Amino acid sequence: MFVDECQLHVKAGDGGAGAVSFRREAHVSEGGPDGGDGGRGGDVWLLADHNVASLLSFKDHPHRRATSGTHGMGKGRHGRGGSDVEVPVPEGTVVRDRDGEVLADLSQAGARWMAARGGQGGRGNARFLSNRRRAPAFAEQGEVGEEVWYNLELKLMADVALVGFPNAGKSTLISRISAAKPKIANYPFTTLEPHLGVVRFDDHEFVAADIPGLVDGASEGKGLGHRFLRHIERARALLVLVDLAPDDGRSPRDQEAALLAELASYQPDLVERPRLVVGSRADMVGPDARTALAEGLPVISAVTGEGVQWLLGRLAVMVEEARSARPAPRGMVVHRPVPAGVVVERAPDGALVVKGRQAERAVALSDLTDPTALAYAQGRLRRLGVDRALARAGARPGDRVRIGRLEFDWEPD
């Protein structure tokens, strides 16, 4: 079963809490702090894997979770870190947030993208020892790992995409030139999902994609057009099949014009790709009518094999030329940069929201119920420039300020 759209829920591991402990030994009246740090939570990574064909594994089981870090202990013993989780996805997987914004494009095997960052482990009280703080009685809590829902969308990675109206002979052709075995029958929309086939001709090898038939208005979403058309986006070359024996009597040139118009409406640069237009199902018309129907186009028959060897030779040359002109993408394309520093935004309710990973961590990891820990967190926020950022954002005494889960009334100094 081919699945090219799904949702994915990822939960990174939580960080372990730091320990509050003091050295206790015989003949040592005042031992110092020796609480260990908590372990870091595991990350969740998406990995483009050549051996994964579709998003089927996420259809009924969309949840992926990394393990959490363990807590620190006395005698300076640190907690164990959580294990990372790698989630294999097909090449060509596009990651979007719930609003549809593209976050990453995993277009090559081996590309990795961090989907959820593990929580930082809290520091034990031994880390807070200083000349002014000889017996710190507080430690940091573990940071909660990120938890996110994503929309995954697969765009097939193929060298040649077969384009045509329903029942134009695309499935029959790909079953003849490759080992792909799509369903073949004499009625429209027999193919309801794309099929990939590896084609070998002489010393050439390329991947062909059988795309379900398009209909008029496919670029506007008719006939599941968007779901089908997106699999053409990454193709290096197009093979346009026009039916020599259509049920509606439309001429091959009219079919070609209509198909190219749909491609141009969906994504204009598709019509600029190298393409070959051929008349298909030549076995369905008599030899006398074939020349008139083809209107100067080369003809093939996937059933009898007529013109197939010539077609493979032309496609092999087109693919080699296209590969030279458009090398395969390298690595991973990330569309959303990770924000850095401290940013202050005004929320709809009028509160000032401080955003920034370091500022949010300063609040999330500190035990704000302890006066000493609260004073430490305030100093850390000051060093990060939160006070200056609030002043630049127009904060006034008494304004509500939110940093992560902490909400307070702001007062200068």
C-alpha positions in Angstrom: 0.0 0.0 0.0 1.5 3.4 -1.1 1.0 6.3 1.4 2.4 9.7 0.4 0.8 11.9 3.1 0.7 11.3 6.9 1.0 13.0 10.3 3.9 12.3 12.6 4.1 12.9 16.4 7.5 13.1 17.9 8.4 13.4 21.6 12.0 13.9 22.6 13.3 12.5 25.9 13.1 14.6 29.1 16.3 15.6 30.9 17.0 14.2 34.3 17.0 16.4 37.4 20.2 17.4 39.2 20.7 16.1 42.7 20.9 18.0 45.9 23.4 16.2 48.1 26.2 16.9 50.5 29.3 14.9 51.3 28.8 12.9 54.4 31.8 10.9 55.7 33.2 10.0 59.1 35.4 12.7 60.6 34.2 15.2 58.0 32.0 17.7 59.9 31.1 20.0 57.0 31.3 18.2 53.7 30.7 20.2 50.5 28.0 19.7 47.9 28.3 16.6 45.7 25.0 16.3 43.8 25.5 15.0 40.3 23.9 16.2 37.0 20.9 14.7 35.4 21.3 13.0 32.0 20.3 14.6 28.8 17.1 13.4 27.0 17.4 11.7 23.6 16.7 13.5 20.3 14.4 12.4 17.5 15.9 12.5 14.1 14.3 12.0 10.6 16.6 10.1 8.3 16.1 9.8 4.5 16.5 6.1 3.8 16.7 4.7 0.2 15.1 1.4 1.4 11.9 3.1 2.5 9.4 3.4 -0.3 6.4 5.2 1.3 5.1 6.7 4.5 3.0 3.6 5.2 4.6 2.9 8.6 3.2 6.2 10.0 -0.4 5.6 8.9 -1.6 3.7 11.9 1.4 4.3 14.2 2.3 8.0 14.0 4.1 8.3 17.4 7.9 8.2 17.8 9.5 8.8 21.2 13.1 9.0 22.5 14.1 7.9 26.0 14.6 10.3 28.9 17.7 10.9 30.9 18.0 9.6 34.4 18.4 11.8 37.5 21.7 12.7 39.1 22.7 11.2 42.5 24.9 12.0 45.4 28.7 11.4 45.5 29.0 13.2 42.1 27.2 10.5 40.1 25.7 11.8 36.9 22.5 10.5 35.3 22.6 8.4 32.2 21.7 10.2 28.9 18.7 9.1 26.9 19.1 7.3 23.6 18.4 9.1 20.3 15.8 7.8 17.9 16.3 7.8 14.1 13.0 7.6 12.2 13.6 6.4 8.6 11.5 8.2 5.9 11.6 7.9 2.1 13.9 10.1 0.0 12.0 13.2 -1.1 10.1 13.6 2.2 9.0 17.2 2.9 8.4 18.1 6.5 5.7 20.7 7.3 4.4 22.2 10.5 0.7 22.2 11.3 0.2 25.5 9.4 1.7 24.1 6.2 5.1 25.9 6.4 7.9 23.8 5.0 10.5 23.1 7.6 12.8 20.7 5.9 13.2 18.8 2.6 15.0 15.4 2.9 15.8 14.9 -0.8 18.8 12.7 -0.6 19.6 9.4 1.1 21.4 9.9 4.4 20.0 13.4 5.0 19.1 13.9 8.7 16.9 16.5 10.4 16.3 17.0 14.1 12.6 16.7 14.6 12.6 17.1 18.4 15.4 18.2 20.7 15.9 16.3 23.9 15.7 18.1 27.2 18.8 19.3 28.9 19.7 17.6 32.1 19.6 19.7 35.3 22.9 20.5 37.1 23.4 19.2 40.5 24.1 21.5 43.5 27.8 20.8 43.2 27.8 23.0 40.1 26.6 26.0 42.0 29.4 26.1 44.6 31.2 29.5 44.7 33.1 31.6 47.2 29.8 33.5 48.0 27.7 30.3 47.9 29.4 27.7 50.1 26.5 25.3 50.6 24.0 25.6 47.7 20.9 23.7 48.7 19.3 23.8 45.2 19.7 22.1 41.9 18.2 22.4 38.4 15.2 20.5 37.2 15.4 18.5 34.0 14.2 20.2 30.9 11.1 18.7 29.2 11.9 17.4 25.7 10.2 18.9 22.7 6.9 17.4 21.6 5.6 18.3 18.1 3.1 17.2 15.4 4.3 17.3 11.8 2.7 16.8 8.4 4.9 14.6 6.2 4.5 14.7 2.4 6.3 12.5 -0.1 7.4 13.7 -3.5 8.8 10.8 -5.5 12.4 11.0 -6.7 12.3 9.8 -10.3 14.3 10.6 -13.4 11.3 10.3 -15.8 7.7 10.9 -15.0 5.0 9.4 -17.2 2.3 12.0 -17.8 -1.0 11.4 -19.6 -4.8 11.3 -19.2 -6.4 8.2 -17.6 -6.2 5.0 -19.6 -3.4 6.3 -21.9 -1.2 3.2 -21.4 1.2 4.5 -18.8 0.9 1.5 -16.5 1.3 -1.0 -19.3 4.4 0.8 -20.5 6.1 0.9 -17.1 5.3 -2.8 -16.5 7.0 -3.6 -19.8 10.2 -1.5 -19.4 10.7 -2.3 -15.7 9.9 -4.8 -13.0 7.0 -2.6 -11.6 3.7 -4.4 -11.5 0.9 -1.8 -11.4 -2.7 -2.8 -11.8 -3.7 -2.8 -15.5 -7.3 -2.8 -16.7 -9.4 -1.2 -19.5 -11.0 1.5 -17.6 -10.0 5.0 -16.4 -8.2 5.6 -13.1 -7.1 2.0 -12.8 -3.9 3.4 -11.2 -4.7 5.2 -8.0 -1.2 5.5 -6.6 2.2 6.2 -8.2 4.6 3.4 -9.1 8.4 3.5 -9.4 10.3 1.3 -11.8 14.0 0.9 -12.4 14.7 0.9 -16.2 17.9 -0.6 -17.6 18.9 0.0 -21.2 22.4 -0.9 -22.4 24.7 0.8 -20.0 22.1 3.3 -18.8 19.9 3.0 -15.7 17.2 5.4 -14.6 14.0 5.5 -12.5 10.6 6.0 -14.1 7.4 7.0 -12.2 4.0 6.0 -13.4 1.8 8.9 -12.2 -2.0 8.3 -12.0 -3.9 9.9 -14.9 -4.5 13.6 -14.9 -7.9 15.3 -15.7 -8.8 18.7 -16.9 -8.5 21.0 -13.9 -5.9 18.8 -12.1 -3.9 21.9 -11.3 -6.9 23.2 -9.4 -7.2 20.0 -7.4 -9.8 18.2 -9.5 -9.4 14.5 -9.6 -6.9 14.5 -6.7 -4.7 16.5 -9.0 -2.5 18.1 -6.4 -1.7 14.7 -4.9 -0.7 13.4 -8.3 1.1 16.4 -9.7 3.5 16.9 -6.7 5.2 13.6 -7.7 6.2 15.2 -11.0 8.0 18.1 -9.3 11.3 16.3 -8.9 11.4 14.5 -12.2 14.3 15.4 -14.5 12.4 14.7 -17.7 8.8 14.1 -18.7 7.4 11.5 -21.0 4.0 12.7 -22.2 1.8 9.9 -23.5 -1.1 11.0 -25.8 -3.7 8.3 -26.6 -4.2 7.4 -30.2 -7.5 5.8 -29.5 -9.2 8.0 -26.8 -12.7 7.3 -25.7 -13.7 11.0 -26.1 -12.2 11.3 -29.6 -9.8 14.1 -28.5 -6.9 14.5 -30.9 -3.3 13.8 -29.8 -2.3 17.5 -30.2 -5.3 18.6 -28.1 -4.3 16.1 -25.4 -0.7 17.4 -25.4 -1.8 21.0 -25.2 -4.2 20.3 -22.3 -1.6 18.3 -20.3 1.0 21.0 -20.7 -1.5 23.6 -19.7 -2.2 21.7 -16.5 1.5 21.3 -15.7 2.1 25.0 -16.3 -0.8 26.0 -14.1 0.5 23.9 -11.3 4.2 24.8 -11.5 5.4 26.8 -14.5 8.9 25.4 -14.7 7.6 21.9 -15.3 7.0 22.8 -19.0 10.6 23.9 -19.3 11.9 20.4 -18.3 13.1 18.1 -21.1 10.2 16.2 -22.4 9.3 13.7 -25.1 5.8 13.4 -26.5 4.7 10.1 -28.1 1.5 8.6 -29.3 0.6 5.5 -27.2 -1.6 2.5 -27.8 -0.7 2.2 -31.5 -2.0 -1.3 -31.4 -5.6 0.1 -31.0 -5.7 1.8 -34.4 -5.2 0.4 -37.9 -2.0 1.0 -39.8 -3.8 3.2 -42.4 -5.2 5.6 -39.7 -2.1 5.6 -37.5 -0.2 8.2 -39.6 -3.1 10.6 -39.7 -3.9 10.2 -36.0 -0.3 10.6 -34.8 -0.1 14.1 -36.4 3.7 13.8 -36.8 4.4 12.3 -33.4 6.4 9.1 -32.9 4.2 6.2 -31.9 4.6 3.2 -29.5 2.7 0.2 -28.3 3.6 -1.2 -24.9 1.5 -4.3 -25.7 3.3 -5.3 -28.9 6.6 -3.6 -28.1 6.5 -1.4 -31.2 8.8 1.6 -30.7 9.7 0.7 -27.1 13.5 0.2 -27.7 13.7 3.5 -29.6 11.8 5.1 -26.7 14.2 3.8 -24.1 17.2 5.0 -26.1 15.8 8.5 -26.3 14.9 8.5 -22.6 18.4 7.3 -21.6 20.0 10.2 -23.5 17.5 12.7 -22.1 18.2 11.5 -18.5 22.0 11.7 -19.0 21.7 15.2 -20.4 19.4 16.3 -17.6 21.6 14.8 -14.9 24.5 16.8 -16.2 22.5 20.0 -16.3 20.7 19.5 -13.0 22.9 17.5 -10.5 21.2 15.7 -7.7 20.6 17.8 -4.6 23.2 17.3 -1.9 22.3 17.0 1.8 19.3 18.5 3.3 17.5 21.7 2.6 16.2 23.4 5.8 13.7 26.1 5.2 13.3 27.6 8.7 16.4 28.9 10.5 16.7 28.2 14.2 16.1 31.5 16.1 19.0 32.7 18.2 19.2 35.1 21.1 16.3 36.7 22.9 13.2 38.0 21.2 10.3 39.8 22.9 6.9 39.8 21.3 3.5 41.3 22.3 0.8 38.6 22.8 -2.8 39.2 21.8 -3.7 39.6 25.5 -1.2 42.4 25.9 1.5 40.4 27.7 5.1 40.5 26.7 6.4 37.0 25.7 10.1 36.4 25.9 11.3 33.8 23.4 14.7 32.3 23.2 16.0 28.8 24.1 18.5 30.0 26.7 16.0 32.3 28.5 13.3 29.6 28.5 15.9 27.1 29.9 16.9 29.5 32.7 13.3 29.5 33.9 12.4 25.9 33.1 15.4 24.3 34.9 15.4 26.4 38.0 13.5 25.6 41.1 11.8 28.9 41.5 10.3 28.0 44.9 13.7 28.2 46.4 14.8 31.9 47.1 18.4 31.2 46.3 17.6 29.4 43.1 15.2 32.2 42.1 18.0 34.8 42.6 20.3 32.7 40.5 17.7 32.5 37.7 17.2 36.3 37.8 20.9 36.9 37.5 21.1 34.5 34.6 18.2 36.2 32.7 19.9 39.5 33.3 23.2 38.3 31.8 21.3 37.0 28.8 20.0 40.5 28.2 16.3 39.9 29.0 15.9 43.2 30.9 17.4 45.2 28.0 15.2 43.4 25.5 12.0 44.1 27.6 13.0 47.8 27.8 13.5 48.0 24.1 10.1 46.3 23.5 8.4 49.1 25.5 7.8 47.3 28.8 6.3 49.4 31.5 6.1 48.8 35.3 3.3 46.4 35.9 3.2 44.8 32.5 2.7 41.0 32.4 5.7 39.1 31.2 5.8 35.4 30.2 9.0 33.3 29.9 8.1 29.7 29.2 5.6 28.7 31.9 6.7 31.6 34.3 4.4 34.6 34.3 5.2 37.7 36.4 4.7 41.5 36.6 7.7 43.3 35.3 9.5 46.0 37.4 12.7 47.7 36.3 15.7 46.3 38.2 
